[in-house]
Amino acid sequence: MSSVDILHFSTQYTLYNAYIILFMGLIGNTINILVFHRLKLFHGNRSAFFLITESISNILYEFVSMSLTILTSIYGDDATGRSDPWCKIKFMLAQVFLLITYFMICCASADQFFSTHSYFHRRQFCTMKSARCSAFIIITIWLIHSVGFALFFSATPFVGCVISNPNAVRYASFFFYPVLAGFLPMTIAATFSLFAFRNVRRIVRRQVPIVRRRLDRQMTAMVFLRVIFFICLIFPYSFYRIYAINYPVSRTQPLPYAIAQLLQTFFLSLVRMNSGINFYIFFLTSPRFRRQVKFVLVKKCWHQIVHRCCFDNNQILPETSDLDNPNKELEDL
């Protein structure tokens, strides 16, 4: 297979993969936001708040991915190798949304550890106020970091959008990709989710209301599975980026360049999959979440649309509804 064939396959794989993940990701993350926001059961739940923030970050990343896909379909590449400002902007946006997603998963797993702990003072360690503050601090830190780090990227002829500063290359190779975007979030998420899973198995021994107990078990299982997929999808890309930064391949070497582009396309598709797969993990592995999705989409969203249409047609609506009764909602779920 020639370098031209490999590049063509890489481009086609990027387009089809990006469109599929974009479509699935926008639908899945939107439903996540609706379920965790509209269902009274999740009101005040900090893990649900972190998962909502993650879904919003995923949607924004999907829009960045969509712009790159459109450019690839028009010009054959994402144009970052020809425009220096676009090279910096693309890296900044992609990095900040990915890092927010990574650390929202960490926060969700840490919150489940504290909320399921046997000691009362540790269960009270995290509050909604501290959750909001944590999310704000994380978003601010990664926004500042991404803007500063993007300044070291430049569009280089025959190579593409690469880090031009030697010190920034060392920082990316030895700290950013292996630690900040690799080992650190994976370790935090894995450690807290494992301890939370251990805690929730002992929760039956505590005097906890059955609704709270079922919610803790559901959220712990969902976050635990989310962390497993997160590590499996992010680990390969982090270590590939370390290699690619230290050994960039020039376009003057057609075959090695084509192989490098194919590898980058494959590993990047795993990262895109991580941003669009969270809803489907929850939906396929949690029967209770499936019931909650059905309840929100059918009994809340669809009924509200029907009621508004009836109201517009001057039809009389009932004054009371089961949907306004939180106890009825908890019984259904």
C-alpha positions as a LaTeX table, in Angstrom:
\begin{tabular}{lrrr}
\hline
Residue & $x$ (\AA) & $y$ (\AA) & $z$ (\AA) \\
\hline
Met1 & 0.00 & 0.00 & 0.00 \\
Ser2 & 1.45 & 3.36 & $-1.06$ \\
Ser3 & 1.63 & 6.50 & 1.06 \\
Val4 & $-1.17$ & 8.06 & $-1.01$ \\
Asp5 & $-3.47$ & 5.11 & $-0.27$ \\
Ile6 & $-2.66$ & 5.28 & 3.45 \\
Leu7 & $-3.35$ & 9.02 & 3.59 \\
His8 & $-6.61$ & 8.55 & 1.70 \\
Phe9 & $-7.70$ & 5.79 & 4.07 \\
Ser10 & $-6.70$ & 7.93 & 7.05 \\
Thr11 & $-8.76$ & 10.87 & 5.75 \\
Gln12 & $-11.82$ & 8.73 & 5.07 \\
Tyr13 & $-11.54$ & 7.05 & 8.47 \\
Thr14 & $-11.32$ & 10.47 & 10.14 \\
Leu15 & $-14.41$ & 11.74 & 8.34 \\
Tyr16 & $-16.68$ & 8.76 & 8.97 \\
Asn17 & $-15.47$ & 8.24 & 12.52 \\
Ala18 & $-15.87$ & 11.94 & 13.38 \\
Tyr19 & $-19.39$ & 12.19 & 11.94 \\
Ile20 & $-20.56$ & 9.04 & 13.76 \\
Ile21 & $-19.07$ & 10.05 & 17.11 \\
Leu22 & $-20.29$ & 13.63 & 16.65 \\
Phe23 & $-23.85$ & 12.47 & 16.04 \\
Met24 & $-23.82$ & 9.95 & 18.88 \\
Gly25 & $-22.00$ & 12.32 & 21.24 \\
Leu26 & $-24.35$ & 15.25 & 20.78 \\
Ile27 & $-27.40$ & 13.06 & 21.36 \\
Gly28 & $-25.91$ & 11.15 & 24.30 \\
Asn29 & $-24.49$ & 14.14 & 26.16 \\
Thr30 & $-27.70$ & 16.13 & 25.65 \\
Ile31 & $-29.76$ & 13.29 & 27.14 \\
Asn32 & $-27.31$ & 13.09 & 30.06 \\
Ile33 & $-27.84$ & 16.77 & 30.80 \\
Leu34 & $-31.62$ & 16.39 & 30.57 \\
Val35 & $-31.75$ & 13.36 & 32.87 \\
Phe36 & $-29.40$ & 14.70 & 35.56 \\
His37 & $-30.93$ & 18.19 & 35.45 \\
Arg38 & $-34.64$ & 17.45 & 35.11 \\
Leu39 & $-34.93$ & 14.49 & 37.48 \\
Lys40 & $-35.56$ & 15.58 & 41.09 \\
Leu41 & $-33.73$ & 12.49 & 42.31 \\
Phe42 & $-30.42$ & 14.00 & 41.17 \\
His43 & $-31.02$ & 17.51 & 42.50 \\
Gly44 & $-28.29$ & 18.28 & 45.01 \\
Asn45 & $-26.26$ & 15.25 & 43.95 \\
Arg46 & $-22.66$ & 16.35 & 43.43 \\
Ser47 & $-21.66$ & 13.47 & 41.15 \\
Ala48 & $-24.59$ & 14.33 & 38.87 \\
Phe49 & $-23.36$ & 17.94 & 38.82 \\
Phe50 & $-19.87$ & 16.80 & 37.76 \\
Leu51 & $-21.35$ & 14.53 & 35.08 \\
Ile52 & $-23.44$ & 17.44 & 33.75 \\
Thr53 & $-20.29$ & 19.59 & 33.56 \\
Glu54 & $-18.47$ & 16.75 & 31.80 \\
Ser55 & $-21.30$ & 16.42 & 29.26 \\
Ile56 & $-21.24$ & 20.17 & 28.52 \\
Ser57 & $-17.47$ & 20.00 & 28.02 \\
Asn58 & $-17.93$ & 16.98 & 25.75 \\
Ile59 & $-20.48$ & 18.84 & 23.61 \\
Leu60 & $-18.12$ & 21.81 & 23.21 \\
Tyr61 & $-15.31$ & 19.44 & 22.25 \\
Glu62 & $-17.61$ & 17.82 & 19.70 \\
Phe63 & $-18.14$ & 21.22 & 18.06 \\
Val64 & $-14.36$ & 21.73 & 17.85 \\
Ser65 & $-14.07$ & 18.25 & 16.36 \\
Met66 & $-16.85$ & 19.08 & 13.89 \\
Ser67 & $-14.98$ & 22.17 & 12.63 \\
Leu68 & $-11.85$ & 20.07 & 12.06 \\
Thr69 & $-13.91$ & 17.42 & 10.26 \\
Ile70 & $-15.45$ & 20.02 & 7.95 \\
Leu71 & $-12.01$ & 21.40 & 7.09 \\
Thr72 & $-10.71$ & 17.88 & 6.45 \\
Ser73 & $-13.62$ & 17.11 & 4.12 \\
Ile74 & $-12.96$ & 20.34 & 2.15 \\
Tyr75 & $-9.15$ & 20.60 & 2.07 \\
Gly76 & $-8.01$ & 17.06 & 2.83 \\
Asp77 & $-6.57$ & 18.06 & 6.25 \\
Asp78 & $-7.59$ & 20.24 & 9.20 \\
Ala79 & $-5.57$ & 23.26 & 7.94 \\
Thr80 & $-3.60$ & 23.57 & 11.19 \\
Gly81 & $-0.35$ & 23.04 & 9.29 \\
Arg82 & $-0.99$ & 26.09 & 7.09 \\
Ser83 & $-2.30$ & 28.68 & 9.54 \\
Asp84 & $-0.37$ & 29.60 & 12.67 \\
Pro85 & $-3.31$ & 31.29 & 14.51 \\
Trp86 & $-5.63$ & 28.37 & 13.73 \\
Cys87 & $-2.95$ & 25.94 & 14.93 \\
Lys88 & $-2.86$ & 27.68 & 18.33 \\
Ile89 & $-6.64$ & 28.10 & 18.62 \\
Lys90 & $-7.36$ & 24.49 & 17.69 \\
Phe91 & $-4.91$ & 23.14 & 20.24 \\
Met92 & $-6.11$ & 25.50 & 22.98 \\
Leu93 & $-9.80$ & 24.64 & 22.55 \\
Ala94 & $-9.26$ & 20.90 & 22.21 \\
Gln95 & $-6.93$ & 20.76 & 25.21 \\
Val96 & $-9.08$ & 22.79 & 27.60 \\
Phe97 & $-12.25$ & 20.79 & 26.89 \\
Leu98 & $-10.46$ & 17.45 & 27.14 \\
Leu99 & $-8.78$ & 18.35 & 30.43 \\
Ile100 & $-12.05$ & 19.59 & 31.89 \\
Thr101 & $-13.64$ & 16.26 & 30.93 \\
Tyr102 & $-10.76$ & 14.29 & 32.46 \\
Phe103 & $-10.88$ & 16.06 & 35.80 \\
Met104 & $-14.68$ & 16.14 & 36.02 \\
Ile105 & $-14.48$ & 12.33 & 35.90 \\
Cys106 & $-11.90$ & 12.52 & 38.70 \\
Cys107 & $-14.17$ & 14.79 & 40.74 \\
Ala108 & $-17.16$ & 12.47 & 40.25 \\
Ser109 & $-15.17$ & 9.45 & 41.43 \\
Ala110 & $-13.76$ & 11.38 & 44.44 \\
Asp111 & $-17.23$ & 12.59 & 45.38 \\
Gln112 & $-18.60$ & 9.04 & 45.30 \\
Phe113 & $-15.81$ & 7.96 & 47.63 \\
Phe114 & $-16.65$ & 10.64 & 50.20 \\
Ser115 & $-20.44$ & 10.35 & 49.87 \\
Thr116 & $-20.38$ & 6.57 & 50.47 \\
His117 & $-17.81$ & 6.63 & 53.28 \\
Ser118 & $-18.77$ & 5.00 & 56.59 \\
Tyr119 & $-17.59$ & 8.01 & 58.64 \\
Phe120 & $-20.14$ & 10.79 & 58.91 \\
His121 & $-17.63$ & 13.67 & 58.90 \\
Arg122 & $-16.14$ & 12.41 & 55.64 \\
Arg123 & $-19.57$ & 12.14 & 54.06 \\
Gln124 & $-20.07$ & 15.80 & 54.99 \\
Phe125 & $-16.67$ & 16.78 & 53.59 \\
Cys126 & $-18.08$ & 17.56 & 50.12 \\
Thr127 & $-21.02$ & 19.92 & 49.59 \\
Met128 & $-22.65$ & 21.41 & 46.50 \\
Lys129 & $-20.89$ & 24.69 & 47.23 \\
Ser130 & $-17.49$ & 22.98 & 47.32 \\
Ala131 & $-18.40$ & 21.03 & 44.15 \\
Arg132 & $-19.20$ & 24.25 & 42.28 \\
Cys133 & $-16.02$ & 25.88 & 43.57 \\
Ser134 & $-13.95$ & 22.84 & 42.51 \\
Ala135 & $-15.45$ & 22.89 & 39.03 \\
Phe136 & $-14.83$ & 26.64 & 38.69 \\
Ile137 & $-11.20$ & 26.33 & 39.85 \\
Ile138 & $-10.51$ & 23.39 & 37.52 \\
Ile139 & $-12.02$ & 25.17 & 34.52 \\
Thr140 & $-10.06$ & 28.36 & 35.28 \\
Ile141 & $-6.74$ & 26.55 & 35.77 \\
Trp142 & $-7.01$ & 24.55 & 32.55 \\
Leu143 & $-8.17$ & 27.55 & 30.56 \\
Ile144 & $-5.12$ & 29.57 & 31.65 \\
His145 & $-2.83$ & 26.59 & 31.11 \\
Ser146 & $-4.20$ & 25.86 & 27.63 \\
Val147 & $-3.88$ & 29.48 & 26.50 \\
Gly148 & $-0.28$ & 29.68 & 27.72 \\
Phe149 & 0.74 & 26.29 & 26.32 \\
Ala150 & $-0.87$ & 26.99 & 22.93 \\
Leu151 & 1.52 & 29.93 & 22.41 \\
Phe152 & 4.36 & 27.43 & 21.93 \\
Phe153 & 2.61 & 25.75 & 18.98 \\
Ser154 & 3.27 & 26.89 & 15.44 \\
Ala155 & 2.48 & 25.80 & 11.90 \\
Thr156 & 5.71 & 24.39 & 10.48 \\
Pro157 & 6.07 & 23.76 & 6.72 \\
Phe158 & 6.23 & 20.07 & 5.74 \\
Val159 & 5.57 & 18.98 & 9.36 \\
Gly160 & 2.32 & 20.57 & 10.51 \\
Cys161 & 1.17 & 22.03 & 13.82 \\
Val162 & 3.94 & 21.20 & 16.30 \\
Ile163 & 5.59 & 22.57 & 19.44 \\
Ser164 & 8.37 & 24.91 & 18.34 \\
Asn165 & 10.06 & 25.62 & 21.70 \\
Pro166 & 12.56 & 22.99 & 22.98 \\
Asn167 & 11.67 & 23.65 & 26.63 \\
Ala168 & 7.97 & 23.25 & 25.82 \\
Val169 & 8.79 & 19.95 & 24.08 \\
Arg170 & 10.46 & 18.69 & 27.25 \\
Tyr171 & 7.53 & 19.92 & 29.36 \\
Ala172 & 5.05 & 18.13 & 27.11 \\
Ser173 & 7.12 & 14.95 & 26.96 \\
Phe174 & 7.98 & 14.57 & 30.63 \\
Phe175 & 5.11 & 16.24 & 32.47 \\
Phe176 & 2.04 & 17.30 & 30.48 \\
Tyr177 & 1.16 & 14.15 & 28.50 \\
Pro178 & 2.50 & 11.50 & 30.91 \\
Val179 & 1.30 & 13.25 & 34.11 \\
Leu180 & $-1.34$ & 16.00 & 33.67 \\
Ala181 & $-3.14$ & 14.40 & 30.73 \\
Gly182 & $-2.26$ & 10.80 & 31.50 \\
Phe183 & $-1.05$ & 9.26 & 34.75 \\
Leu184 & $-2.52$ & 11.84 & 37.17 \\
Pro185 & $-6.22$ & 11.86 & 36.13 \\
Met186 & $-6.21$ & 8.11 & 35.48 \\
Thr187 & $-4.71$ & 7.38 & 38.91 \\
Ile188 & $-7.05$ & 9.75 & 40.75 \\
Ala189 & $-10.14$ & 8.42 & 39.00 \\
Ala190 & $-9.16$ & 4.76 & 39.38 \\
Thr191 & $-8.17$ & 5.07 & 43.05 \\
Phe192 & $-11.29$ & 6.92 & 44.23 \\
Ser193 & $-13.67$ & 4.80 & 42.15 \\
Leu194 & $-12.20$ & 1.57 & 43.55 \\
Phe195 & $-12.52$ & 2.84 & 47.13 \\
Ala196 & $-16.05$ & 4.06 & 46.41 \\
Phe197 & $-16.95$ & 0.64 & 45.02 \\
Arg198 & $-15.64$ & $-0.92$ & 48.22 \\
Asn199 & $-17.62$ & 1.57 & 50.33 \\
Val200 & $-20.90$ & 0.97 & 48.54 \\
Arg201 & $-20.67$ & $-2.77$ & 49.15 \\
Arg202 & $-20.68$ & $-2.01$ & 52.89 \\
Ile203 & $-23.45$ & 0.56 & 52.74 \\
Val204 & $-26.09$ & $-2.01$ & 53.72 \\
Arg205 & $-24.64$ & $-2.04$ & 57.24 \\
Arg206 & $-25.44$ & 1.65 & 57.77 \\
Gln207 & $-28.79$ & 3.20 & 58.65 \\
Val208 & $-29.32$ & 4.89 & 55.29 \\
Pro209 & $-32.70$ & 5.63 & 53.65 \\
Ile210 & $-33.42$ & 3.16 & 50.85 \\
Val211 & $-33.72$ & 5.92 & 48.23 \\
Arg212 & $-30.29$ & 7.27 & 49.16 \\
Arg213 & $-28.83$ & 3.76 & 49.24 \\
Arg214 & $-30.12$ & 2.92 & 45.77 \\
Leu215 & $-28.88$ & 6.24 & 44.39 \\
Asp216 & $-25.41$ & 5.76 & 45.89 \\
Arg217 & $-25.17$ & 2.28 & 44.40 \\
Gln218 & $-26.34$ & 3.47 & 41.00 \\
Met219 & $-23.99$ & 6.47 & 40.84 \\
Thr220 & $-21.00$ & 4.48 & 42.12 \\
Ala221 & $-21.51$ & 1.76 & 39.52 \\
Met222 & $-21.98$ & 4.30 & 36.72 \\
Val223 & $-18.89$ & 6.33 & 37.69 \\
Phe224 & $-16.83$ & 3.15 & 38.15 \\
Leu225 & $-17.64$ & 1.94 & 34.63 \\
Arg226 & $-17.06$ & 5.43 & 33.25 \\
Val227 & $-13.57$ & 5.42 & 34.77 \\
Ile228 & $-12.74$ & 2.02 & 33.25 \\
Phe229 & $-13.63$ & 3.20 & 29.74 \\
Phe230 & $-11.90$ & 6.53 & 30.36 \\
Ile231 & $-8.58$ & 4.83 & 31.19 \\
Cys232 & $-8.81$ & 2.36 & 28.28 \\
Leu233 & $-9.51$ & 5.11 & 25.74 \\
Ile234 & $-7.09$ & 7.78 & 26.99 \\
Phe235 & $-4.03$ & 5.69 & 27.88 \\
Pro236 & $-2.91$ & 4.87 & 24.29 \\
Tyr237 & $-3.23$ & 8.47 & 23.02 \\
Ser238 & $-1.25$ & 10.00 & 25.89 \\
Phe239 & 1.78 & 7.85 & 25.26 \\
Tyr240 & 1.52 & 8.14 & 21.48 \\
Arg241 & 1.66 & 11.95 & 21.83 \\
Ile242 & 4.91 & 11.68 & 23.81 \\
Tyr243 & 6.46 & 9.76 & 20.94 \\
Ala244 & 5.03 & 12.03 & 18.22 \\
Ile245 & 6.28 & 15.22 & 19.91 \\
Asn246 & 9.83 & 13.93 & 20.24 \\
Tyr247 & 9.98 & 12.32 & 16.79 \\
Pro248 & 7.95 & 14.44 & 14.34 \\
Val249 & 7.87 & 13.11 & 10.78 \\
Ser250 & 8.30 & 15.48 & 7.85 \\
Arg251 & 6.07 & 15.40 & 4.78 \\
Thr252 & 9.22 & 15.00 & 2.68 \\
Gln253 & 9.17 & 11.36 & 3.88 \\
Pro254 & 5.90 & 10.19 & 2.30 \\
Leu255 & 5.56 & 6.67 & 3.71 \\
Pro256 & 6.63 & 7.37 & 7.34 \\
Tyr257 & 4.49 & 10.50 & 7.32 \\
Ala258 & 1.46 & 8.59 & 6.07 \\
Ile259 & 1.92 & 5.89 & 8.73 \\
Ala260 & 2.28 & 8.56 & 11.43 \\
Gln261 & $-0.93$ & 10.22 & 10.26 \\
Leu262 & $-2.77$ & 6.89 & 10.32 \\
Leu263 & $-1.62$ & 6.17 & 13.88 \\
Gln264 & $-2.58$ & 9.66 & 15.02 \\
Thr265 & $-5.99$ & 9.28 & 13.40 \\
Phe266 & $-6.64$ & 6.00 & 15.17 \\
Phe267 & $-5.54$ & 7.15 & 18.64 \\
Leu268 & $-7.38$ & 10.46 & 18.27 \\
Ser269 & $-10.56$ & 8.56 & 17.39 \\
Leu270 & $-10.30$ & 6.88 & 20.81 \\
Val271 & $-10.18$ & 10.30 & 22.47 \\
Arg272 & $-13.22$ & 11.40 & 20.48 \\
Met273 & $-14.99$ & 8.22 & 21.47 \\
Asn274 & $-14.32$ & 9.04 & 25.13 \\
Ser275 & $-16.20$ & 12.32 & 24.72 \\
Gly276 & $-19.26$ & 10.68 & 23.18 \\
Ile277 & $-19.59$ & 7.33 & 24.89 \\
Asn278 & $-20.55$ & 8.25 & 28.48 \\
Phe279 & $-24.33$ & 8.15 & 27.97 \\
Tyr280 & $-24.18$ & 4.78 & 26.20 \\
Ile281 & $-22.09$ & 3.28 & 29.03 \\
Phe282 & $-24.72$ & 4.35 & 31.55 \\
Phe283 & $-27.64$ & 3.30 & 29.35 \\
Leu284 & $-26.33$ & $-0.17$ & 28.52 \\
Thr285 & $-25.09$ & $-1.10$ & 31.99 \\
Ser286 & $-27.71$ & 0.42 & 34.31 \\
Pro287 & $-31.35$ & $-0.76$ & 34.10 \\
Arg288 & $-32.34$ & 1.98 & 36.53 \\
Phe289 & $-30.75$ & 4.66 & 34.35 \\
Arg290 & $-32.70$ & 3.29 & 31.37 \\
Arg291 & $-35.93$ & 3.77 & 33.32 \\
Gln292 & $-34.84$ & 7.27 & 34.28 \\
Val293 & $-34.10$ & 8.16 & 30.65 \\
Lys294 & $-37.52$ & 6.87 & 29.60 \\
Phe295 & $-39.19$ & 8.79 & 32.44 \\
Val296 & $-37.50$ & 12.10 & 31.53 \\
Leu297 & $-37.92$ & 11.82 & 27.76 \\
Val298 & $-41.50$ & 10.51 & 27.78 \\
Lys299 & $-43.15$ & 11.73 & 30.96 \\
Lys300 & $-41.37$ & 15.06 & 31.23 \\
Cys301 & $-40.06$ & 16.34 & 27.90 \\
Trp302 & $-42.66$ & 14.76 & 25.58 \\
His303 & $-45.63$ & 15.48 & 27.86 \\
Gln304 & $-44.54$ & 19.10 & 28.23 \\
Ile305 & $-44.40$ & 19.46 & 24.46 \\
Val306 & $-47.88$ & 17.92 & 24.13 \\
His307 & $-49.24$ & 20.12 & 26.92 \\
Arg308 & $-47.86$ & 23.27 & 25.32 \\
Cys309 & $-49.37$ & 22.31 & 21.98 \\
Cys310 & $-52.72$ & 21.72 & 23.73 \\
Phe311 & $-52.39$ & 25.04 & 25.52 \\
Asp312 & $-51.70$ & 26.79 & 22.23 \\
Asn313 & $-54.88$ & 25.20 & 20.85 \\
Asn314 & $-56.87$ & 26.66 & 23.79 \\
Gln315 & $-57.53$ & 23.26 & 25.36 \\
Ile316 & $-58.06$ & 23.00 & 29.10 \\
Leu317 & $-55.20$ & 21.32 & 30.98 \\
Pro318 & $-55.56$ & 19.53 & 34.31 \\
Glu319 & $-54.58$ & 21.64 & 37.29 \\
Thr320 & $-52.54$ & 18.88 & 38.93 \\
Ser321 & $-50.15$ & 16.34 & 37.50 \\
Asp322 & $-48.22$ & 13.37 & 38.75 \\
Leu323 & $-45.14$ & 14.97 & 37.31 \\
Asp324 & $-45.30$ & 17.71 & 39.91 \\
Asn325 & $-45.24$ & 15.15 & 42.72 \\
Pro326 & $-41.66$ & 14.22 & 43.70 \\
Asn327 & $-42.88$ & 11.18 & 45.66 \\
Lys328 & $-44.59$ & 9.85 & 42.54 \\
Glu329 & $-41.35$ & 10.34 & 40.64 \\
Leu330 & $-39.34$ & 8.39 & 43.20 \\
Glu331 & $-41.89$ & 5.58 & 43.15 \\
Asp332 & $-41.62$ & 5.27 & 39.37 \\
Leu333 & $-37.85$ & 5.08 & 39.54 \\
\hline
\end{tabular}
